[in-house]
Amino acid sequence: MTDIQALLMVVIMAGITFILRYLPFAVFPADKKTPAVITYLSNALPCAIMGMLVVYCLKDVTFFSGNHGIPEAICVILVVILHKWKHNSLLSIFVGTVVYMLLVQMVF
């Protein structure tokens, strides 16, 4: 890839990013009320995405062979308890990820 091609790719990606960031403001101006379907989606999609990520992360785990599934189960329980206790998604996800990495690298 030449320097011109790389520069052209960066300019195109920057333009597309700018358009995608500007598009919601153009479609839904500040002086108009946001449509109900958009408000519903803004409330429902974060939970749906988190659920989909949990399913994706646990889809290949075999809980009944060897020690596979033990670090995952420990971390899922930890994340649930921590989230119920602190009500902080970032903290729950961060601690769960760190504990999982420590368990996989040092214990199992």
N, C-alpha and C positions, 0 to 999 in steps of 0.2 A: 504494500500500500504506500502510495506516495504521500508527501506532506500535503499536497493540495487536496487529495482525496480525504485524508484524515481531518483537515480543516473543514472541508465541506460537510463531512459527517457530523462534526461537532456543531456547526452552524445549524444544520437541519434538526438535530436533536434538541438544541436550545430553542429553536423556533417552535417545534412541536410542544415542548414543555411549557413554553410561555403561553401558547394558545390553550393548552389544556388547563393551565392555572387561571387564565382569564375567562374561559368559557362559562363557568358558573355565575360570574358576576354579570356577564352579558345576557345570559338566559334569564336569571332571576335578579332583576334590579332591586336595590335596597328599598325603594319606595313602595314596592308591591309585597303582598303577603306571600310567604313561601307556600307552595301547594301542599295539601295534606299528605299526598303520597310521598313526597320528598321528606317531610317531617317524620313520617312513619318509618321510612327506610333509614333515616339517620339514627333512629332509636333501635331498630331491629337488627341492622347489619353488623354492628360490632359484636353482639352476642353470637350471631350466626357464624361469623368469621372465626371467633375464638373456638366455637364448637367444632368447626371444620378442621382447624389446626390441631385440636386434641385428637380427633379421629385420624387425621393424617399421621400424626406422630406415633400413635399407638397401633396402627394397622398391621404392622409386621412383627409385633411383639408376640412371642410365644410364652405364655405364662406357665406352661406345664412341662417345660423341658429344661433341665439343668438350673442354673441360676438366672436364666433369661427372664426378664420381667420384674425381677426384684428391685433393681434401681428405678425402673419406671414407676412401679407401684408406690415405692417410698416417696418419690418426688411428686407424684400426683396427689397423694395424701397430704404431703407437706404443703403443696400449693393451695389445696382446698382449705386446710386449717389456717394457714397464714392469711389467705384472703378473707376468710370469715372473721378472723381476729382483727386485722388491720384495715380491711376494706380498701386496699391499695393494689391495683392490678400490676403496676410496674414493679413494685416490691415483690409481689408473689411470683411473677414470671422470672425476675432476675435471680431471686434466691433459689427457686426451683431449678433453673438452668445451671447455676453454679454448683449446687449440691449434686445434680445429676452428673455433671462433668467430673466432679471429685470422686463420686462413687464409681463411675466407669473407669477412670484412669488409675485410681489408687486402691480400690477395694475389690471390685469384681473383675 
